[in-house]
Amino acid sequence: MRFPALSLTAFSVMLLALLPASQSLAQAGGDLPGLPWQLVSFGAPGVEAPVTPEGAITIQFEENGRAGGSGGCNRYGARYTVQGQTIAFAGVFSTRKACPGGSVMEQERCYFAALEAAARYQVVGDQLIVETNDGQRLVFKRPNPLAGSQWQLVSFGAPDAVWSPIEGSVLTLAFSDDGRVAGSSGCNSYGGGYTTVGKMIQFSRLFSTKRACPDNALMEQENRYLMILGSASRYTLTDDQLIIENNGGGRLVFQPLPPE
């Protein structure tokens, strides 16, 4: 099925900018804003089609009730309202750039039409699922903000008992795109897996080399570090700091690893 292309004029863009922002977000939908969501599949449940690799589709929700992103070729915008688990988009508009390849254009038209028919949503883990009135589903995933980052420990312990790493020891933590971690615990190297759901984090299958540390203080520091990491439950991330905590009050504070 082909959907009619959406038009965009300078007047429509100006009109959207003058429309009052939605106020319903203050009541619901607080799990939508933040990093952009990327569409991974769409269609009827069970027969969803993956997104054409040449036309990545994204959506980002703002707290003022506006949303927008890439339709795979053109940039688009819209207003959205939420109430409970219901969601609706209005005033969808896009640029008019010609897309290379018919499949990208068709995918974009179907996506815009699905947005206008959106009826319900749910956030499950790192997935956003939007359902339409005609039984279609849009499945989005939010990129992992930790993937590809590298960190160096600057303090550890509990909020009321904080220690700095022993002078000369460097403890690091690197997150890969495939759910793996690796680093140095000050004496030995270690690795394992990690998963995140929102601000929750869990490390699994941690292992380390068995090198003998030069002194007991380094060994004790290493054990404390790996114990907190292995029992981690949540994290806080900013541009220049990563804090990992467990439910027992343990805390690891990192800064970006300096370039070599």
URFEN-V387241 format. One line per field, one symbol per residue. burial: 1 if it has 9 or more other ideal C-beta (glycine too) atoms within 8 Angstrom, else 0. A space follows every 10 residues. Layout:
burial: ???
//
This chain:
burial: 0000010100 0110110000 0101100010 0110011110 1100000100 1100111111 1000111111 1111111111 1100011110 1111000010 0011111111 1111101111 1010001111 1100011111 1101011011 1110111000 0100110010 1111110001 1011111111 1111010001 1110010100 0010000110 1101111110 1111110000 1111110001 1111111000
//
